[in-house]
Amino acid sequence: MRLISGQEDPKGGTADFGSGNIQYNYFAQSQADTLNLENTVLECVQQDAPSDISLTDIRSLLGQFMFKGDDVNKKIKLLSGGEKGRVALC
């Protein structure tokens, strides 16, 4: 995926994505490292959410990623690596 997304150059040959009507998403392993460790789970997702999304919708999304109740108020720095990855994916 790093070759296809243009983040890395091939050492030989070519890397093509295919036809123009295909879309891809790429989740880097280091994606969770970009989170602000002092924010809560809820604050982190709220900052990156579109302005027209309600708090109820954000909490619903977090619930789908297993952040329920008071879990949304945990600081990012207290989360495990897997939990940070789930927050980043949200």
Phi, psi and chi 1 to 4 in degrees:
 res  aa     phi    psi   chi1   chi2   chi3   chi4
   1 MET       -  -32.8  -73.8  -58.0  -63.4      -
   2 ARG   -64.9  -35.2  -67.6  178.1   55.2   81.8
   3 LEU   -69.1  -48.0  -67.3  173.0      -      -
   4 ILE   -63.7  -38.3  -67.7  170.3      -      -
   5 SER   -79.6   -5.2   66.4      -      -      -
   6 GLY    83.3    9.4      -      -      -      -
   7 GLN   -78.3  -17.1  -64.1  178.4   16.5      -
   8 GLU  -143.9  141.3 -163.2  170.6  -53.7      -
   9 ASP   -89.4  140.6  -66.8  -34.2      -      -
  10 PRO   -67.5  145.9   18.6  -24.1      -      -
  11 LYS   -78.7  -17.3  -65.1 -173.2  178.9   14.4
  12 GLY  -168.7  157.5      -      -      -      -
  13 GLY    73.7 -155.9      -      -      -      -
  14 THR  -133.8  160.6   61.0      -      -      -
  15 ALA  -130.8  113.7      -      -      -      -
  16 ASP  -118.3  147.2  -65.7  -40.2      -      -
  17 PHE   -90.6  -21.1 -170.1   62.6      -      -
  18 GLY   111.2 -152.9      -      -      -      -
  19 SER   -68.1  162.1   67.1      -      -      -
  20 GLY   -73.9  -10.1      -      -      -      -
  21 ASN   -95.4   12.7   64.7  -12.0      -      -
  22 ILE  -100.2  134.7  -63.0  173.7      -      -
  23 GLN  -116.3  146.8  -64.5  179.5   -4.4      -
  24 TYR  -131.7  159.9   70.8   91.4      -      -
  25 ASN  -127.4  145.8  -72.6  -48.5      -      -
  26 TYR  -131.1  125.5  173.8   70.5      -      -
  27 PHE  -113.5  105.9 -175.8   78.4      -      -
  28 ALA   -73.5  148.5      -      -      -      -
  29 GLN   -60.8  -29.8  -73.3 -178.9  -29.5      -
  30 SER   -89.4    6.2   60.9      -      -      -
  31 GLN   -56.7  -41.2 -170.6   74.9   30.8      -
  32 ALA   -67.3  -20.2      -      -      -      -
  33 ASP   -70.1  -13.1  -65.2  -20.9      -      -
  34 THR   -88.0   -4.0   64.0      -      -      -
  35 LEU   -73.0  145.1  -59.5  174.3      -      -
  36 ASN   -76.9  114.2 -177.8  -18.8      -      -
  37 LEU   -66.1  -20.3  -60.6  178.3      -      -
  38 GLU   -87.1  -13.6  -65.5  -56.8  -42.5      -
  39 ASN   -79.3  158.5  -77.5   -9.0      -      -
  40 THR   -84.4  168.8   65.2      -      -      -
  41 VAL   -56.8  -47.6  170.8      -      -      -
  42 LEU   -62.7  -45.0 -177.1   59.0      -      -
  43 GLU   -61.1  -41.0  -70.4  169.1  -19.5      -
  44 CYS   -61.2  -46.7 -172.0      -      -      -
  45 VAL   -72.2  -38.4  175.1      -      -      -
  46 GLN   -60.3  -39.3  -83.3 -178.5  -51.0      -
  47 GLN   -61.2  -36.7  -74.7  179.3  -13.6      -
  48 ASP   -98.7   -3.7  -69.7  -29.1      -      -
  49 ALA   -78.8  148.4      -      -      -      -
  50 PRO   -58.8  149.3  -21.8   31.1      -      -
  51 SER   -66.2  -19.6   59.6      -      -      -
  52 ASP   -89.8    4.6   62.0  -22.6      -      -
  53 ILE   -92.0  130.4  -66.8 -174.1      -      -
  54 SER   -78.2  161.8   70.0      -      -      -
  55 LEU   -60.9  -37.6  179.4   59.6      -      -
  56 THR   -61.0  -42.6  -58.4      -      -      -
  57 ASP   -66.1  -38.6  -70.9  -21.0      -      -
  58 ILE   -65.6  -44.7  -68.2  172.3      -      -
  59 ARG   -64.7  -34.8  -71.8 -173.1   68.9  102.0
  60 SER   -64.7  -43.8  176.3      -      -      -
  61 LEU   -60.9  -46.7  173.5   67.9      -      -
  62 LEU   -60.8  -37.1  -73.1  168.5      -      -
  63 GLY   -62.2  -36.6      -      -      -      -
  64 GLN   -67.3  -22.8  -67.5  172.1   17.7      -
  65 PHE  -102.1   22.1  -79.4   81.8      -      -
  66 MET    69.4   28.2  -60.1 -173.7  -51.8      -
  67 PHE  -109.5   98.4  -67.5  105.6      -      -
  68 LYS  -120.3  154.4  -61.4  179.0 -179.7 -179.7
  69 GLY    57.4 -129.7      -      -      -      -
  70 ASP   -72.8   -8.8  -72.3  -23.4      -      -
  71 ASP   -58.9  -29.0  -71.3  -16.4      -      -
  72 VAL   -70.8  -14.0  -59.6      -      -      -
  73 ASN   -97.9    3.5  -64.0  -42.0      -      -
  74 LYS   -71.9  142.4  -76.0 -175.6 -178.1  176.9
  75 LYS   -72.9  145.3  -64.8 -118.7 -176.7 -144.7
  76 ILE   -58.1  -36.6  -59.8  -64.4      -      -
  77 LYS   -64.4  -17.9   66.1 -177.5  175.9 -176.4
  78 LEU   -93.0   -4.0  -59.7  176.0      -      -
  79 LEU   -85.5  155.1  -58.8  178.7      -      -
  80 SER   -74.5  170.5   69.6      -      -      -
  81 GLY   -60.7  -40.7      -      -      -      -
  82 GLY   -65.8  -39.9      -      -      -      -
  83 GLU   -65.4  -41.1  -70.4  170.2  -37.2      -
  84 LYS   -61.5  -39.7  -71.6  177.4 -173.4  173.4
  85 GLY   -61.9  -39.7      -      -      -      -
  86 ARG   -66.1  -39.0  -67.3 -164.5  -30.3 -105.0
  87 VAL   -63.1  -46.0  172.1      -      -      -
  88 ALA   -61.0  -37.3      -      -      -      -
  89 LEU   -68.4  -35.8 -167.8   55.0      -      -
  90 CYS   -60.3      -  -77.8      -      -      -
